Amino acid sequence: MTFWILSAVAIPLCVLLLVPSRATRPLLWPVLPLLPLPALGLALMGPGNWQLELPGLLLGASWQLDELRQPFLLLTALLWSFAGLFASGYITTRRTSFALYWGLTLSGNLGLVLAGDLVSFYTFFALMTFAGYGLVVHERKPDAFRAGRLYLIMAVFGEMALLAGLILAAGAADSLLLADLPGAIAASADTVLIMALLLCGFGVKAGLPLLHMWLPLAHPVASTPASAVLSGAMIKAGLLGWLLTLPLGLASYELPGTVLALTGVVASLGAALIGVCQQQAKAVLAYSSISQIGLMTLMLGIALAEPERAHWLLPLIGLYALHHGLAKGAMFLSVGISSPCASVPRGLYWLLLALPGLSLAGLPFTSGAHAKLAMKQALAPEGLSLWLAPWLSSLLSAGAVATMVLVLRFLWLQWQHTNKDGTDPRRVVGWLLTLVTSLVLFPLLAPGLPLAIESVPVDQLNALPTLLWPILLAFLLGGISLKVHLRAPRVPAGDLVAPLEVLCKRVTLPYQMQPIVYTELIRPLCSSLRRVLPWAQRFEPWMSAQSAWLLIIVSLVLLLA
């Protein structure tokens, strides 16, 4: 298994070897969908608690695959492969830089899933985060750079909180292994502080309320395949971080668990309210992702407060993340697909466009129905001591209505702004593969849960009213709004970003001044250096042309060191 684990992380880095030479750059696009295949093979072999020790790497690396990591690895490999195929027929400008950032981000995403030690996990997490900036600003437009700045600000804040929490946890455990952290956090005197730091650090990536603002700005401006992996796979890294580090199932943390569950409820319902006020289809999908992550956060909070439910909820959260990631990836990729002109293909197109959204809302006999019924079984109020328990069923139903309302808003915006570009066959194949996988994969994996989920397909016949009424209610609300010409108020993407930007401008306006430091000090200094060192200018064109090779050399030197 050493070969599979190493190649899963190393193969995506092969783009660094293809970028510098013009002769090898055309190979980037046929290779792009193949980069996650070693990781996919590893995930399909099933969890065997495989572990790889690399004592000479960093501070002693340990990479592994277990039952908790398997659905996240499967999601990451499948979605990045299908989105890579889509990207090969979608990206037409700055293809080399896109492929470079794509490979680096993919390597970080796969590496953090397999990392078993703190240093490797944080290294891959940071690689994914900062290389992802290149995917956000790929279009090089003012809106893209604005979203990229906020992305970096939030990312640095999250990295600081995460690093502080991991260092405190490692100090309490006297170990760098992730498996040793939950027990040490539970026994530490600083349990609440460590948990707060980890919740905030990973919450930036997962899109918790007040930490979510980068998501609705980054998704609309990023290219369509980048949006798919950002929302489908990368935000799940925060969820996985919580599952690996928080003391779930070890002790009851009723107050933090209740706060986290309520945060999930606010995210699920609040994001839906803001999402229906958006004017761009990808912004609606971004808020839908925040809403769905809210449901997973709700389950996580219950697992934190009720330790006896943790062994039920943890694998369910992983499989729910797998289902959501593939369904949301299919919806994002559909934005880049043209509507056919003929009536029959056009009808099939709209049916396929709606299927992943209907599945997310719990359409019977789909992956979404399996997920909703499994979640209701795991969160049954019997035996729950939380004051929130009597309302859990109603909150889950409200979440299903909110999901369907966002799906209808997405379909309405797609109807009004259908893509008119010619569709490359690679786009269609990548989209269809993601769509089909999202519909059939969860029922195949559900029997492995430690619940009686194998009876869910039969139970769906009896649960038809429970599954259908939220969908029908959402259709009714949508029909009424069309009939009375009700228009949702316009809320800018990023919601709180706009007033915060105005506030920052008003605060900093009195202190703005001409850049005297540059005109009076830095510019004369640079001119003097050019006169003293005229030979240095000769190397500037060469260094600019060979920047990729220099990056590789510096990386190898640091790795050997």
Disulfide bonds with the S-S distance in Angstrom:
none
